[in-house]
Amino acid sequence: MEEIRDYTNDYPKWDNSMKSTHKILVPDMLPWHFLILEEVLKLEGYDIEVLKNDSRTVIDEGLKHVHNDTCYPCLCVVGQYIDALKSGKYDLEHTALMITQTGGGCRASNYMPLIRKAIKTEFPTVPVVSINFSGLEKDSSFKISVKLFLKMAFSILYGDSIMWCYNQTKPYEKKNGAADRARDEAVNFVVEKFRKGGYNRYKKITRRIIDIFAAVGRKEEKKIKVGIVGEIYVKYSYLGNNNLEKFLLSENCEPVVPALIDFVLYCIVNVVNDGKLYGHSKFKSSVYNLVYKIVHHMQKKIIKEFEKEGTFVPVHDFEHLRHCADKVLNQGVKMGEGWLIPAEMAALAETGVPNIVCAQPFGCLPNHIAGKGAIRTLKEIYKDENIVAVDYDPSATRVNQENRIKLMLATAKENEVRKETDVKAI
């Protein structure tokens, strides 16, 4: 029992005094949004570095230190941390690791002890700090003020707008690299707003982001749109999904990646639903309901800016996602990404994106059930929906994954030809 007690309690703790002494390493989970979030945290005085190491060594390190029955995202995160710590680039006496925790019934809520166990022998001085709003890891939790919380929320909204505009611009750019230059300009503009003030004027900032991308010369041609849904890490992380967005671009497709704010709203509204469905704290439920209304109101205003300008299709309204979920799965099903996955697949089908990659990591049982398990029902509702579930794990080869996606794309092309033939026949 003494050994167990030692493992659970004897680890370096993070406290805010380390803000001025420690570099904080962050796994590259959200490549779009971290472009802004990293700079925002630096402006708050934190020495943040988003890790970019993505070689096979990262996966091998994960396999060495995490049980192979643990979910693939955890393996990637741990591998990225350990590969970085072994690189010799960092002062191990003044380095910390940061991870987010939702607090839900997911293995991601247990990443903290898994990471600590993985680094304990080789890197005993490195603390692990948690970002969560669930009261987890009280002795090693990242302190977030209301002001910083709002800045992070705005960062997510702006990151969504930049990602959304970029993916509707890159496949059609007349000059190579024009969309990338627009992305850099948009990110710099947003970061400057955080630096000098005015970052909360989200309607004007969103309109400026749209204008930057709308100024890029675009070819008038039709491409197959492919939605990407699934577990949060492999949906966004280039390491987790083997650069799925870039692969789709290379296949002459337009990737459609749902907004991250949808996942944030999903987590918030699940607490509200807990009060209605399971009798959880009414006070907590009412507070989260107020936060939900504020954030959703902001999302609706951003959608209006997209509609006013008219160049780009706007992101999905989250209330519409909830309506879509009700067609397939009860909103009480909230383990992992739960009802959000079929909701996104339904919303994509309703907005002209029937071709979908459902990215599923090995070891993520809830998302296999809510993702792959909902495909049959979705195809009964949306006759043209063309979904491929792709597993991401350390033993799956990129070639096999991409071949499965190519088969889905072949079906997509056949469906497009059939539709054109039917239209001509009419």
Sequence and secondary structure as in RCSB ss.txt:
>XXXX:A:sequence
MEEIRDYTNDYPKWDNSMKSTHKILVPDMLPWHFLILEEVLKLEGYDIEVLKNDSRTVIDEGLKHVHNDTCYPCL
CVVGQYIDALKSGKYDLEHTALMITQTGGGCRASNYMPLIRKAIKTEFPTVPVVSINFSGLEKDSSFKISVKLFL
KMAFSILYGDSIMWCYNQTKPYEKKNGAADRARDEAVNFVVEKFRKGGYNRYKKITRRIIDIFAAVGRKEEKKIK
VGIVGEIYVKYSYLGNNNLEKFLLSENCEPVVPALIDFVLYCIVNVVNDGKLYGHSKFKSSVYNLVYKIVHHMQK
KIIKEFEKEGTFVPVHDFEHLRHCADKVLNQGVKMGEGWLIPAEMAALAETGVPNIVCAQPFGCLPNHIAGKGAI
RTLKEIYKDENIVAVDYDPSATRVNQENRIKLMLATAKENEVRKETDVKAI
>XXXX:A:secstr
 HHHHHHHH S    GGGGGT EEEE  S TTTHHHHHHHHHHTT EEEE    SHHHHHHHHHHS TTS HHHH
HHHHHHHHHHTTT S GGGEEEEEE   SSSGGGGHHHHHHHHHTTT TT  EEEE SSS  GGGB    HHHHH
HHHHHHHHHHHHHHHHHTTGGGBSSTTHHHHHHHHHHHHHHHHHHHS TT HHHHHHHHHHHHHTS B     EE
EEEEESHHHHH TTTTTSHHHHHHHTTEEEE   HHHHHHHHHHHHHHHHHHH   HHHHHHHHHHHHHHHHHHH
HHHHHHHHH SS     HHHHHHHHHTTS TT  STTTTHHHHHHHHHHHTT  EEEEEEETT HHHHHHTGGGH
HHHHHHSTT EEEEEEE TTS HHHHHHHHHHHHHHHHHHHHHHHHHHHH 
